Amino acid sequence: MQAVLKRIRSLPLVVAGLILLPQIVFAQPCSPSTVISHIEAQQLSLADIDFQHFRSTTVLFTLQVTNTQPSGFDATIEIGLDVQLASGSQPFPPTVMNYMSNPFSVPPGGRTFTNLNLGAGGDITGHLDFDAQAKDYLKDNALGTGILPAGTYIFHFTLHAPNNCPDSTRDIRFVLENPTRVELRSPRDGETTNEFPLFEFYQESDRAVLTVAEKNPDQSNEDAITRKPPMIEQELVGGQNSFLYSGGRPLEIGKTYVWQVVSKVRGTAGKDNDVASSIWSLTVSNSPNGGASANDAILNQLEEIFGQRYPDIFQQIRTRGFSLTGSNRFNGGTISQSELLNLIHQLRELGDSAELSFE
């Protein structure tokens, strides 16, 4: 009986030990993590990526190191940068930069810092290795505009924490654009067109704005393009390089209009950097290029591309009175008029390598 009692009395001690054991392990300062936010930018400068040698004034990213423990700890942050130029060729390796900070303190509750805290003049010091060939190339290409070449720039962040805690890694990506020119192609300056002109142009940005405005006889093109309200102010997305006039105020026969395309690229300050084309004019007539409907304008564009190689097809379309239905399909799926126009633009770029059939 005494032996049984002894075992029973010792049981709470064993249970208490089992409960206390995981609490001791969990109390170790482990599992810190990082939360990163960054600005939406399509253009960066060399100072934005080389914070060891340049003093940037732009907050590119904000990094928050969390600490839910009652005591602080020291950590280091490692930042790598991979670059793939949009040109498809580059005279330097993909990994161009690696920054390793000196240990910095993370108090209870965590610590937040930005790229302005790193390197030159910052309170988190460290050492930066920048591939010499890559740095020379980027510096040379940024001299004229101060802007880095177009391409994909990926930052890799790794937080190294103490006590054998696992590293915390995060990536941020910037797809940079650096459009240097916008060229108008059609209608040509001073050309006569119908009420549904197909505007064609060249621009490299993901976003652009096409503006069409009425021009009075005594106005210059520059004055007319600022006329408010314009006939249309159309936002173009996805690298769009053509637009069939629709959705704006109707163009009137006998009147003259001006048009311009402005590429827009978001800079680090949150504002758009604009690259504008020249300003061309057109006059609307009731008898240019045959027809005055959007569908006729599309058919005219196809005939312009393929007419010399397939004259019989277009003769058959005209003589038998075929017309576009307005329903466009591509690879088995329905596409919008805007997507059709972009496809026509691609066909124009392909030239003789594209083929046409009519069934």
C-alpha positions, 0 to 999 in steps of 0.5 A, a space after each residue: 500500500 505504501 509503494 502504491 501511494 508513493 507512485 501516485 504522489 510522484 505522478 504530478 511531478 512527472 506530469 509537471 515536468 512534461 508540461 514545463 519542458 516545451 515551454 523552456 524550448 519555445 522561449 528561445 528567441 527563434 523564428 524571426 521573419 521579414 516582411 518587405 514592401 516596395 514601391 511600384 517603379 518602372 525606372 531606377 537609377 544606379 543610386 537605387 541599387 548601389 547603396 554602398 557608394 551612392 546616397 539615394 533619396 528614394 525609399 525603394 523598399 521597406 523591410 520589417 524584421 519581426 521579433 515576438 520574443 521578450 528579448 532582443 537579438 542581433 541579425 544580419 541581412 544579405 541582399 543579392 541582385 540579379 539582372 536580366 536586360 531586356 535586350 537579351 544580351 549582356 556582357 556581365 553575369 546575371 548576379 551583379 551585386 551582393 550586400 552583407 550587413 554588419 550585425 544589427 540589433 532587433 529589439 523586442 517588437 521588431 525593427 523596420 528599416 529601408 534602403 536609406 538605412 543601408 550603406 553610405 550614411 546609413 545606420 546599418 553598415 556592411 560590405 557590398 560586392 558589385 561585379 566590376 564589369 556589370 557596374 561599368 556597363 550600368 554606369 555607362 548606360 545611365 550617364 545620359 539619362 541617369 536611368 538604368 537599362 530596361 530589364 528585370 531586376 530581382 532583389 533577394 533578401 536573406 535574414 540571418 538570425 541567431 541561435 541556429 534559427 532558419 534563414 528568412 528569405 524574400 524576393 522583390 522584382 522590378 521590371 524596368 522600362 526605358 522608352 527613348 522614342 515614340 514614332 507615329 506611323 499612320 495616318 501620315 502627317 497631313 493625310 486624308 482619312 475616313 471617320 474611322 482612322 486606324 492609328 498606328 505608331 511605335 512605342 516601347 512602354 506598357 502604358 501610353 495615351 493617344 490623344 486626338 483633338 480638333 484643330 482650327 484653321 488658325 491653330 498650330 498643332 501644338 496649340 490644338 493638341 491641348 484643346 479641352 475636351 479632346 475628341 478622345 484621350 485613350 489609354 493604351 496598355 500592354 505595349 499596344 501600338 495601334 488603335 482604331 478610332 472608336 469610343 470618342 466623339 465622332 470625327 466630322 467630315 471636312 474637319 482637321 484633327 491632330 493626334 499624339 501618343 505619349 508613353 508613360 513610365 512610373 518613376 521612383 518618385 511615384 510620378 509618370 515620366 513621359 516620352 511624347 511623339 511628334 504631333 501629326 494632323 489629318 483631315 476627314 473626308 467622305 471618300 478616302 481608302 473606301 468605306 467609312 466603317 470600323 470593319 471596312 478599316 480593318 479589312 483595308 489594313 489586311 489588304 494593305 498587308 496581304 493584297 500584293 501576295 493574295 490579290 485573288 482573295 481580296 478580289 473575291 471578298 470585294 466582288 462577292 460582297 463579303 464583310 466582317 461580322 464583328 466577331 473575332 476569333 483567334 486560336 479557338 477563342 474570342 478576341 476583342 477589337 483591340 486585340 485584333 488590332 494588335 494582331 494585325 500590327 504583329 502581322 505587319 511586323 512579320 511581313 512576308 513570313 505570314 500567310 493568309 487563307 480565305 475559307 
